[in-house]
Amino acid sequence: MPDEVCVVVREDDVETRRLLKEDTARVTGLREVTVQRPGLVAAMNRGLDAATGDILIFTDDDAEAADNWVEDIERWFAADPRIGAVGGRDWIQLEDSTLRNPRPTADIGQFGPFGRISGNHHCPSPIRPLEVATLKGVNMSFRRTAIQDRRIDERLRGAGAQVGSELDLCLPLKGQGWRVIFDESLIVKHHIGTRGAGDDRMDFAGDVGRDMTYNIAYLIAKHGNVLQITVSMLMRVFVGSRWTPGLLAVIKWGRKGDEGVVGRYCSQFGRNFSGSIDGILQRRRGPTEMRANSLDANG
């Protein structure tokens, strides 16, 4: 069992605060931690400030952890003092079979030599455990001595769940000699909640798409080298993916009969390109000036 459970909640979220008050008496170590500023980064940093344990575990408000999840995570940290972070599957509970029942892959949470960052944390892995570069925010944990007083960069953009927030905690670890472990048996069922206005992850042509592109470009520029920064930028412009297409993706998916790919390219290119450039330039302006004391800033 965890020593404490810190639930970070906005001060104006009356319903959640009422439920927490009802549960405090029967859930050992349950604590309400309020945050004034919106966004996932502010909430996660507030949780990092408030938590007192040696092992810090993150999950979301729409997630359901498997039995013995905490105990299994603790065993990993106890087994090897070089382990700085541990995470597992983000088992997405949607009707889409490709998400709910994905194929196994070892391409999970990697940061490649050419700046490619892979996700796939919803997938099982044929390698167990798998050494990775980054974990998924809904199912990740850290040794406090590994992250120390580091906090998530507040220059990340977004109206709600700022994309890439977990990267900023995970990516420095391997370079500092820590192991980052993905164990597919550490399962969290993710019942994807309804996102608020301005936080639709599929809005690639709007402000959300630009913020996502900016965040990834900024984080690669922050944690990567010149080769990773350059190649990742060229890949976004000339290759891309089906949903955020570059020139080659337009040709590929157009030949496969996707009639909307040209329209997506035309509507997204300007925003995505400018977001990438802005992210790289933002990093060149210098590191984030973090708050001297997050607790004071949040009341």
ABEGO torsion letter per residue (X at the ends): XBABBBBBBBAABAAAAAAAAAAAAABBGBBBBBBABBEAAAAAAAAAAABABABBBBBBAABBBBBGAAAAAAAAAAABAABABBBBBBBBBBABAAAABBBBBABBGBBBAAGBBBBGAABBBABOBBBBABBBAABBBBBAAAAEABBBBAABBEABBBBGAAAAAAAAAAAAGBBBBBBAABBBBBBBBBBBBGABAABAABAAAAAAAAAAAAAAAAABBAAAAAAAAAAAAAAEBAABBBAAAAAAAAAAGBAAAAAAAAAAAAAAAAAAAAAAAAAAAEBBBBBABAAAAAX
